[in-house]
Amino acid sequence: MTARRHGPPPGTAGGGTPLSIAAGEGTALPLATFIALGLPTGALGVAWPAIRSSFDAPLGGLGLLLGLGSLASLATTVLTGFLSRRLGPNGLVAVACAGSALTLLALAAAPAWWLAVLAWVLWAALTGPLDAGINANLALHRGIRLMGWLHASWAMGAALGPVLIGAALLLSGSWRPAYAAAAVAWAVLGMATLRGRPYRSEETFETGNTPTPTLPHRGGGRFPGSTIAPTLPHRGRGELRQHLPQPVLIAAGVFFVNFGIEISGGQWPFTQLTTGRGLDPLLAGWGAALYWLALTGGRAGLGVVGHRFASSALLGASALLAVLGSLAFWLLPAPLAAVLALPALGLSSSVVVPVTYKLLPQRVPPQTATRATGYVAAAGLVGGAVIPPAIGLGFQLRGPWVLGPALVVLALLFSILQRALTGGSR
């Protein structure tokens, strides 16, 4: 990969056929798929008090769902190449959509907590290879602007999640119809994929380059960008150090912390504001929706004008806004924390993933850029799997008040790391 590319090339696990958007066709279906990816995740934080009440689940159980879901998605991305070879790219997408429809329907109908956890984990596992393939292809073949639109689509779906939950609770008194509706959306996407067949395969094993597995982006994640996962060479520690220079380690730290902020900031505040600070659920729900809308707006803005700003300036502004937003969430009265601080936090996280993907190849030798990007992406997914459950454990042991200080500490750490990564360069 050359330094001028905005992202890593798409890869597959163990060689094979990556997912690729057919040349000359629009990107409406991939963008719609990412909206569907964001919908269940955005709904989860707002739905959690009702879900918890339905199953008499522990207060920190949301962290269990988030952590296990992240790990399941990470684990299944290594099957992307195998599944694409066996099913074809369109078959892979269609199967993932059908499986997602079934698992979300199972979640909506689950009679017990352990079955709800199982359904969520299966959904996350099914969407992993789908997310990885689409995101990696756009990172290679399109510029940072369309990467911004793709990530904005996920955030748009996440912003619709609280609205969907609110409507379901208002009309039926239950969270379950919202996830049943999401299941219908996935079924429609599967049928549209089979009918339109918008994806094609590109053989990469004939190029002589060893492909590497892809990793998903959630945005945050559900799990905040996708890229190439590392394939560790068996050449000893010297080879490992070659692919882990200081900028890679710092960028990995940026992703680890930012994924934790993005997921925690989108999932835990509703519970903290309602159960810990007594805020009206309607206003807290609007705060959660505004968080995801701000994330959407930031990524859409990156898609429109992102090329006009230096990467270091964008990351610096994100870090400053993260510190201010987290402090405001901790210290302001609950209504202001919902409608002012949460959107600031969402906006602060919106550009970190695509901008860091663009910046990293400028910080490492070209021959190591693909592998380095994989290490960074893996660190982000680990952060998304570790930090939100850790905050959930804090909820369980100490109470909801721990969220504010935790977000402030994470934001300060992110600010330090991004400064070390950019080094003040333009």
C-alpha positions in Angstrom: 0.0 0.0 0.0 1.3 3.4 -0.8 1.2 6.4 1.5 -1.3 8.2 -0.7 -4.1 5.7 -0.1 -6.6 6.6 2.5 -6.9 3.1 3.9 -5.7 -0.4 3.8 -6.4 -2.8 0.9 -9.2 -5.3 1.5 -8.0 -8.7 2.6 -9.3 -12.1 3.4 -8.5 -14.6 5.9 -6.1 -17.2 4.7 -6.3 -16.1 1.1 -9.2 -15.9 -1.2 -11.8 -13.5 -2.3 -12.6 -10.2 -0.6 -15.8 -8.4 -0.8 -15.7 -5.7 -3.4 -18.3 -3.2 -4.6 -18.9 -3.6 -8.3 -17.3 -0.9 -10.4 -19.8 1.5 -12.0 -22.6 0.7 -9.5 -23.8 3.0 -6.8 -23.1 2.6 -3.1 -26.7 2.9 -1.9 -27.0 -0.7 -0.8 -23.7 -0.8 1.1 -24.7 2.5 2.8 -28.1 1.0 3.7 -26.4 -2.0 5.1 -24.3 0.1 7.4 -27.5 1.9 8.5 -28.9 -1.5 9.5 -25.6 -2.3 11.3 -26.0 0.8 13.5 -29.7 0.4 14.2 -29.6 -2.4 16.8 -26.6 -1.0 18.6 -27.9 2.5 18.9 -31.1 1.1 20.2 -29.4 -1.1 22.9 -28.4 1.6 25.3 -31.8 3.2 25.4 -33.5 -0.1 25.5 -31.3 -1.5 28.3 -33.4 -0.4 31.3 -36.5 -2.1 29.8 -34.4 -5.2 28.7 -33.0 -5.4 32.2 -36.4 -5.3 33.7 -37.7 -7.9 31.4 -35.1 -10.5 32.4 -34.2 -9.2 35.9 -30.6 -8.9 34.5 -27.7 -7.3 36.5 -27.2 -3.5 36.1 -23.8 -4.1 34.4 -25.3 -6.7 32.0 -25.1 -4.2 29.2 -21.3 -4.4 29.4 -21.6 -8.1 29.0 -23.6 -7.8 25.8 -21.1 -5.2 24.4 -18.0 -7.1 25.3 -19.1 -10.5 24.0 -20.5 -8.9 20.9 -17.2 -7.2 20.1 -15.3 -10.5 20.7 -17.7 -12.5 18.5 -17.4 -10.0 15.6 -13.6 -10.0 15.9 -13.5 -13.8 15.9 -15.6 -14.3 12.8 -13.8 -11.7 10.6 -11.1 -14.3 10.0 -13.6 -16.4 8.1 -14.3 -13.6 5.6 -12.1 -15.1 2.8 -13.3 -18.7 3.3 -17.0 -17.7 3.3 -16.5 -15.4 0.3 -14.9 -18.2 -1.7 -17.6 -20.7 -0.8 -20.7 -18.4 -1.0 -19.5 -15.7 -3.3 -19.6 -12.1 -2.2 -23.3 -11.6 -2.8 -24.1 -14.9 -1.1 -22.0 -13.9 1.9 -23.9 -10.7 2.3 -27.3 -12.4 1.8 -26.5 -15.1 4.3 -25.3 -12.5 6.8 -28.5 -10.5 6.3 -30.7 -13.5 6.7 -28.9 -14.7 9.8 -29.1 -11.2 11.2 -32.9 -11.1 10.7 -33.3 -14.5 12.5 -31.1 -13.6 15.4 -32.7 -10.2 16.0 -36.1 -11.9 15.8 -34.8 -14.4 18.4 -33.7 -11.5 20.6 -37.1 -9.9 20.3 -38.8 -13.1 21.4 -36.2 -14.3 23.9 -37.9 -15.6 27.1 -34.7 -15.6 29.2 -31.6 -13.5 29.8 -29.2 -16.1 28.6 -31.1 -16.6 25.4 -31.0 -12.8 24.8 -27.3 -12.8 25.3 -26.9 -15.7 22.9 -29.0 -14.0 20.2 -27.0 -10.8 20.5 -23.7 -12.6 20.3 -24.8 -14.6 17.2 -25.9 -11.4 15.5 -22.6 -9.7 16.2 -20.8 -12.8 14.8 -22.8 -12.9 11.7 -22.2 -9.3 10.8 -18.5 -9.3 11.4 -17.4 -10.6 7.9 -20.0 -8.5 6.2 -18.8 -5.3 7.9 -15.2 -6.1 7.3 -15.5 -6.7 3.6 -17.5 -3.6 2.7 -15.4 -1.3 4.9 -12.1 -2.5 3.7 -13.1 -2.2 0.0 -14.1 1.4 0.4 -10.9 2.2 2.4 -8.9 1.0 -0.6 -10.9 2.0 -3.7 -12.5 5.3 -2.5 -11.1 8.4 -0.7 -11.6 9.6 2.8 -14.8 11.4 1.8 -16.7 8.2 1.0 -15.2 6.6 4.1 -16.8 9.4 6.0 -20.1 8.7 4.4 -19.9 5.0 5.1 -19.2 5.6 8.8 -21.9 8.3 8.8 -24.4 5.7 7.6 -23.6 3.5 10.6 -24.0 6.4 12.9 -27.3 7.4 11.2 -28.6 3.9 11.9 -27.4 4.2 15.5 -29.2 7.6 15.8 -32.5 6.0 14.6 -32.2 3.3 17.2 -33.3 5.4 20.2 -36.2 6.8 18.1 -37.3 3.3 17.2 -37.1 2.1 20.9 -39.0 5.2 22.0 -41.8 4.5 19.4 -42.0 0.9 20.4 -42.3 1.7 24.1 -44.9 4.4 23.4 -47.0 2.2 21.2 -46.6 -1.2 22.8 -45.0 -0.6 26.2 -42.2 -3.0 25.2 -38.8 -2.9 23.6 -39.3 -6.1 21.6 -41.2 -4.7 18.6 -38.2 -2.4 17.9 -35.8 -5.4 17.4 -38.5 -7.2 15.4 -38.6 -4.2 13.1 -34.8 -4.3 12.7 -35.1 -7.9 11.8 -37.5 -7.1 9.0 -35.0 -4.4 7.7 -32.3 -7.1 7.6 -34.5 -9.5 5.7 -35.3 -6.8 3.1 -31.6 -6.1 2.7 -30.9 -9.8 2.1 -33.5 -10.0 -0.6 -32.3 -6.7 -2.2 -28.7 -8.2 -2.3 -29.9 -11.4 -4.0 -31.9 -9.4 -6.5 -29.4 -6.6 -7.3 -26.2 -8.5 -6.8 -24.1 -5.3 -6.3 -20.9 -7.0 -5.2 -18.3 -8.7 -7.3 -15.2 -10.7 -6.3 -11.6 -9.7 -7.1 -9.0 -12.4 -7.0 -6.0 -11.3 -5.0 -4.0 -14.5 -4.5 -2.7 -14.2 -8.1 -0.9 -10.9 -7.3 1.7 -12.6 -5.2 0.7 -10.6 -2.2 -0.3 -12.5 0.9 -3.8 -11.2 1.9 -4.6 -10.6 5.5 -7.8 -10.8 7.4 -10.2 -7.9 7.7 -11.5 -6.3 10.9 -14.8 -4.5 11.3 -15.6 -0.9 12.1 -18.5 -0.1 14.4 -18.5 2.8 15.2 -17.4 2.8 17.3 -18.6 1.4 17.0 -21.3 -1.2 17.9 -17.7 -1.3 17.3 -16.3 2.0 15.9 -13.9 1.3 10.9 -12.6 -1.7 9.4 -9.3 -2.5 8.0 -6.8 -5.3 7.7 -5.9 -7.5 10.6 -2.4 -8.5 11.4 -0.9 -11.7 10.1 2.1 -12.2 12.3 5.2 -13.4 10.4 7.2 -16.2 11.9 10.6 -14.5 11.8 11.3 -13.7 15.4 11.2 -10.6 17.5 13.1 -8.5 15.1 10.4 -8.8 12.5 7.8 -8.0 15.0 9.6 -4.8 16.1 9.9 -3.8 12.4 6.1 -3.7 12.2 5.6 -2.1 15.6 7.5 1.2 15.5 6.5 3.9 18.0 3.8 5.6 15.8 2.0 2.2 15.4 2.0 1.7 19.2 0.7 5.3 19.7 -2.0 4.9 17.1 -3.0 1.6 18.6 -3.4 3.4 21.9 -5.5 6.1 20.2 -7.8 3.5 18.8 -8.0 1.5 22.0 -9.1 4.5 24.0 -11.3 6.1 21.3 -13.3 2.9 20.7 -13.9 2.7 24.4 -15.1 6.3 24.5 -17.3 6.0 21.5 -19.1 2.8 22.6 -19.4 3.8 26.2 -20.6 7.3 25.4 -23.3 5.9 23.2 -24.5 3.0 25.4 -24.2 3.9 29.1 -25.4 7.5 29.5 -29.1 6.7 29.2 -28.9 4.3 32.1 -26.8 6.7 34.1 -29.1 9.7 33.4 -32.3 7.9 34.2 -31.4 5.5 37.1 -28.5 7.5 38.6 -29.6 11.1 38.1 -33.4 10.9 37.9 -33.7 12.4 34.4 -37.0 11.9 32.5 -36.5 8.9 30.1 -37.8 10.9 27.2 -35.2 13.6 27.6 -32.5 11.0 28.2 -33.6 9.3 25.1 -33.3 12.5 23.1 -29.8 12.9 24.5 -28.8 9.5 23.3 -30.2 10.2 19.9 -28.4 13.5 19.7 -25.1 11.7 20.5 -25.5 9.5 17.5 -26.8 12.4 15.3 -23.6 14.3 16.2 -21.6 11.3 15.3 -23.5 11.2 12.0 -23.0 14.9 11.3 -19.3 14.7 12.0 -18.7 11.8 9.6 -21.0 13.4 7.0 -19.0 16.6 7.3 -15.8 14.6 6.8 -17.3 13.2 3.7 -18.0 16.7 2.4 -15.1 18.9 3.5 -12.7 16.5 5.2 -10.1 16.8 2.5 -9.7 20.5 3.2 -8.3 20.1 6.7 -5.1 18.6 8.0 -5.4 15.3 9.8 -3.5 16.6 12.8 -5.9 19.5 13.1 -8.9 17.3 13.0 -7.5 14.9 15.6 -6.5 17.8 17.9 -10.0 19.3 17.7 -11.5 15.9 18.4 -9.4 15.5 21.5 -10.2 19.0 22.8 -13.9 18.4 22.3 -13.7 15.0 24.0 -12.2 16.6 27.1 -14.7 19.4 27.2 -17.7 17.1 26.5 -16.7 14.5 29.1 -16.2 17.2 31.8 -19.6 18.8 30.9 -21.3 15.4 31.1 -19.8 14.8 34.6 -20.4 18.3 36.0 -23.5 19.8 34.4 -27.0 19.2 35.5 -28.6 16.1 34.0 -30.8 17.9 31.4 -27.8 19.9 30.1 -25.6 16.8 30.2 -28.1 15.1 27.9 -28.7 17.8 25.3 -25.3 19.5 25.3 -22.5 17.2 26.6 -23.6 14.0 24.8 -23.7 15.7 21.3 -20.2 17.1 22.0 -18.9 13.7 22.9 -20.5 12.2 19.8 -19.0 14.8 17.5 -15.5 14.4 19.2 -15.5 10.7 18.2 -16.8 11.1 14.7 -13.6 11.6 12.7 -11.0 9.7 14.7 -11.2 6.4 12.9 -11.1 7.5 9.2 -8.6 10.3 9.9 -6.2 8.0 11.8 -6.5 5.5 8.9 -5.4 8.3 6.6 -2.6 9.6 8.9 -1.0 6.3 9.8 0.6 5.5 6.3 2.4 8.9 6.6 4.0 7.8 9.9 5.3 4.3 8.9 7.4 3.0 6.0 5.1 2.1 3.0 6.0 -1.6 3.1 4.7 -1.9 6.7 1.6 0.3 6.4 -0.9 -2.5 5.7 0.3 -4.6 8.6 0.6 -1.6 10.9 -3.0 -0.6 10.2 -4.1 -4.1 11.1 -2.4 -3.9 14.5 -4.1 -0.5 15.1 -7.5 -1.8 14.2 -7.1 -4.9 16.4 -6.2 -2.6 19.3 -9.4 -0.6 18.7 -11.6 -3.7 18.8 -9.9 -4.8 22.0 -10.7 -1.4 23.5 -14.3 -1.7 22.4 -14.5 -5.1 24.0 -12.7 -4.2 27.3 -13.6 -0.6 28.3 -17.5 -0.6 28.1 -17.7 -3.9 30.2 -15.2 -2.4 32.7 -17.4 0.6 33.1 -20.4 -1.8 33.5 -18.5 -3.5 36.3 -18.0 0.0 37.9 -21.8 0.5 37.6 -22.4 -2.8 39.3 -19.9 -2.3 42.1 -20.0 1.5 42.7 -23.1 2.8 41.0 -23.9 4.9 37.8 -21.9 7.9 39.0 -18.6 6.3 37.8 -19.4 7.0 34.2 -18.6 10.8 34.3 -15.1 10.4 35.8 -14.3 7.4 33.6 -15.1 9.4 30.5 -12.9 12.3 31.6 -10.0 10.0 32.3 -10.4 8.4 28.9 -10.7 11.7 27.1 -7.5 13.0 28.8 -5.6 9.9 27.8 -6.9 10.2 24.2 -5.7 13.8 24.1 -2.2 12.9 25.2 -2.0 10.0 22.7 -3.3 12.0 19.7 -0.8 14.7 20.5 2.0 12.1 20.5 0.8 10.7 17.2 0.5 14.0 15.3 3.5 15.6 16.9 2.1 19.0 16.0 2.6 18.3 12.3 0.2 19.4 9.7 
